[in-house]
Amino acid sequence: MSTEEQLDHEKLMTLFGNVFNDVQGAVAILMSYLGDQTGVYRAMDKLGSSSVSAIAKEAKVDERYLQEWLASNAARGYVNFNAETEEFSLSPEQASVFARENEPTCIQGLMQGVVGQFIKEDVAIDVFKTGRGRPWGEHHECCFCGTERFFRPAYASHLLEEWIPALEGTEDKLRMGAKVADIGCGLGTSSMLMAEQYPNSTIHAFDFHGPSIDEAKKRAEEKGLTNLEFFVSDAADIPKNGYDLACIFDAWHDMGDPVGIASGIKDVLAEDGTFMVVEPMALDGMANNIANNPASGMMYGFGTLVCVPASKAQPVGLGLGPQAGPKKLMELLSEAGFGKVELAAETTNNIIFQARV
């Protein structure tokens, strides 16, 4: 049987079209990254409908390259083009996605994280072929900044208004004055949000990546937060300070020994303390995720490039991945010795667990 006879032409063309659209999207991500890093989107948001020349002047970029860039963006629907006036503009919706940093729909951090993976594609290929682990520090700085930028709006929108109030008895403690351990804090977004909201509480933030802690300290100092301290520390070495709340945001699955880490956290909590685990949204089972979770393709991709390699670079190297699902995560928390484990809240991007002894 010939190759041509084996192929279903309609299925082939559908697949080809989907892949071709993905390639266009990959180029669009790089175009968006250029616009973000050079300030073009922000300039357009400031100016309103404007000529190429005016936008180039405001953003301080080359006019000829900008013309090509704007045309690419317009073709993807990222910006608008008025053929009669030959002006380009951002709608309020486009500005919310591409230009306005602190809005929950701004996606530039996610795009920055993707670009960071392409920048060090040679490392990704080596890791994929050899099966070795890849420590967090081996990633391009775009990975650190992009991760923080992507998660920041969600934390700002949900952490204080939904997630902490969903934890039984925890918010009252924080208002009166509690001790909090933020483990795997990265650049410190979650730590600073809690420190600002609960000035009577003491926040200790830990991360094993020194450069991230250095940057977090600078940001906290700029905000004048005196109830927040940052420490370079592995998650397994958190001091036994009787914390009323310990939390891990979107990082537990990255750890080599999540059960061992959780067990250790149980021992650093106060007798009636709570462990909050925030994880990426996932369903139970690979087949279920593939079929019914719209973000699973992206999340399994980040699992391939970032999460599983990070876990394999640590002791035990379980390689849990970001799509383990609620059932598996709750089983691991129970295995770590927590007697009361429940799903406390969920949003579009996250699932939140409360674990108590």
N, C-alpha and C positions, 0 to 999 in steps of 0.2 A: 504494500500500500504506500503510495507516495505521500510526501509531507503535506502537499496541497489537499489531498483527499482526507487527511487526518484532521485538518483544521476546520473549525466552524468559523466561517468568515465574519459572521455577525458578532460572535463573541470576541474574535480577534480585534475587530475594529472598536468594540466597546472598551476592551482592555487597553488598547493602544491610545484611545482618546483619554481615558482616565490617567494613564501614565504621562501622556503629553501635557495634560493639565497640571499634573504634579510638578513637572519640569518647569512649566511657566511659573508655578507657585514658588519654586525654589529660587528662581531669578527674582521674583517679586520680593521675597524675603530679604535678599541682599540689597535690592533697591530701597526697601523700607529702612534697612539698617543704615544705609548711606544718608537717607533723609533725616533719620533720628540723630545720628552722630554729628552731622553738619548743621543741624538746627533748621533745615528747610521746612519741615512740617510746622514747627513752632512759628517760623516767620510767616508762613501762609495763614496760620490761625490768627496771627496779629494783624495782618494786612487786609484780609478779606480778598475778594476777587481782584486779581492783579495780573499785570503782564509778566512775562518771563524776566524782563529786564529789572522790574521793580523787586521781584522775589529774589533774584540773584544779588541785588544790591543789599537788601535787608539781611539775607543769610550769609553774605560774603562768600559766595561760591562762583565758579566760572559759569557764565551765561550760556555758552554753547552746550556744555555738558548738562546743565540744568534743563535745557529745552528737551534733550533726549530723555532725561530722567522723568520729567513731567509727563511726556507722552507715554512712557512705559507705565507710569502710575495711573494715568487716565484710562489706558487700555484695560487695566485690571480693576477699575472702579475704585481705586484708592484715593484719587482726587477727581475733581470735575473740570471739564474743559468747555468753554463757551466758544463755539466756532465763529459766531458773529463778531464778538469783541476780541477774540484770540486771547482770552484771559483764563487763568486757572484759579481754582478756589477749593476750599474744604467745606463740606457740609458740617453741621454740628455733630452728626454721627461719625463722620470720618475724623474729625478733630478729636473726638472722644477716644477713638481707637488708636490714632497715630501720633497725636500731638500733646495731649494733656496728661502729663506724667502721673498724677495721683488719682485719676479717675479709675474706677474698678474695671472698666472695659479697655484700658490702655494695654496693648499687647506687645509693646516694644521690648519689654524684658524677656518675653518668651522668644522673640525673634533674635535678640542678642545672644541668648543661650544656644540657639541653633547655629548661629554663625560661629560661635566659639568652638563648636564641634567640628565644623568644616576646616577651621584654621589649623587644627591639630589632627587632621585626618590620618596622618602617618602613624600617630600614636594609637588611634582607634583601630587601625588595621592590624598593628602589631599585637594589641591586646586581644582582638578577636581571633587571630590565628593561633596565638600561643596559649590562651586561656589564663594568662597571668592576671593578677589584680591591678587596679589602677587607682592609686591614692588620689584623694581630692586635689592635692597640690600639683598633680600632673596636668590638670586642665588649664586651658587658657583663662585669663582673668575675666573674659566675657562670660564664662560659666558662672563665676561667683556673682558678678554684678547683675547678670541677666536673671539668675535665680532669685536674687533678692528683689529686683524690680518686678518680676512676675508675681511673686507671692505677696508683696507689700500691700497692694490694694485690697486683696481678699482678706488679709489679716486686719487691715484698718476697718473694713466693712463688717467683719463678722466676729472677730475675737472678743471684743469688749461688749458688743451688743447681743451676741447669741451664744457663743461657745462657752465662755466662762459662766454666764448666768444659767446655762444648762447643767452645770456641775453642782450636784447637791451640796448646799451649805458653803460652797467655796467663795462666792462673791462677798458674802458678809464678812468672812475672815479677812479677805483682801482689803476691804474698806476699813476695818478696824486696825489692821496691821498684822501682816503675815509674812512668812519667809517663803520665797519662791525660787526654784531652780529651773532655769531655761536651758535645756541641754541640747547641744548641736545648734547653737544660736546663730551661726553664720555672721552676717553683718549687723545683727542685733535689732532688727525691726520689731519682732514680737516682744523682746525684752523692753525696748523703749516705750512701746505702746502701754505695756502693763505698768511700767514705772511712772509714766505720766498720769495714768488713770487712777492709780492707787498709791498716792504719795506717802501713806502711812506704812506701806509694806516695803520690805527689802528684797530686791531682785538680784540674784546671783546668776550670771549667764556664762555658759561654758561652751567652748569649741576647741577641737584639737588642731585647727588650722590657724597658726599664728598670725599671718597677714590679715585674715578676716577679723580677728580679735583686735588687732591694731586699728583697723578702720572703724570698727564698732566703738572703740573707746573715744576716738576723735569725734564721732557723731554724737555720742552721749554728752561729751564735754561741751560741744556747741549748744546743746539743748539745756545745759546746766542741771542735769539730773544727778542728784546727790544720793539717791536711794538705789543706785544701780552700780554693780561692779562686774567687770568682765575678767574671765580667767582662761588661760590656755590650758585645757585639760581634756583628756580622753573621757568618754562617757562612763567608762568603768571605774574612774577615780574620783567620783563626786564625793565631797566630804559629808560625813554623817551629821548634818546640822538640824535634823528634825524639821524638814521642809513641810509646810502645809500644802504646798502645791508643787509638783514637778511636772514639767511638760516637755514634749519633743514635737517639733513642728516639721512635718514632711521630711523627716530624716531617719526615723526608726528603721525603715526598710533598707536604708543604706548601710546599716551597721552590720559588722561581721557576725556578731552574736546577739541578736535582738532579745532572745530569752535571757541570756546571762546579764545583759544590760538592764532589762526590766527587773530582774531579780535583785540586782544591786540597787536600783532605784527604790525598790520596796523597802530596803534597809535604811535608806537615808530620809525616808518620810517620817513625819510625826505619826503618832499612833492612829490618829483619825485623818491622816493626810490623803491626798488624791493625786493620782498620776493621770494626766491628760495626754493622750496620743492623737495627734492630728496627722492623717495620712491622705494621700491622693484618692480621689473618688475611684472606686473599683467595685466590680460585682464578683460574686463567688464563681470560680471556675474559669479556665481559659476560654472554653467554647462560648460561655455566656458573655464574657468580656468582648470577645471578637465579634459576636453577633449583635450585641445589644448595648455596648458602651461606646459612644461616638468618639471618645478620646483615647480609646485603648491602643490604636495604632501608634499614636504619638507617644503614649506612656510606655508601651513595650519598646519603642525606639530609644527613649531615654533610659529605660532599663538596660538595654544592650550597651549603650555608650557610657553611662554614668553610674547608675545605681548598683547593678550587679557587680561591675568591676570594683566599685568602691568597697562593697561588702567583701569581695574576695581578697582585697588587699589587707584585710584585718584578720585577727585570730578567729578561728572557726570558719569564717567565710561562707555563711549560710546562703547568701545570694537570694534573699527573699524577693526582691524586685518590687516595683511600685504598684503592681496589680494583683497582689495576693488575695484581696477580698476580705470582707468583714468576718466571715466565719473563721478563716485561717488566722487572722490577726487576733481575734478574741481567744482562740485556742492557745496561741502563744502567750498571751497575757495570763491566762489561767495556769499554763505550764510554769510560768515564772513565779507563781505563788499568790497571785491576786484572787481572792475569793469572790469578789463582786466586780464583774466586768460587764459593761453595757454600752450600747451605742447611744451616745448622748445627743448628738446632733449631726446633721449633714447639710452640705450646700452643693452647688453644681460641681465644684472642684474638689471638695474634701469630705472625708468622713471622720468623725470625732468620737473617741472612746474615753470613757471614764473607768478607771481601775482603782479599786480600794481593797485593802486587806480584809 
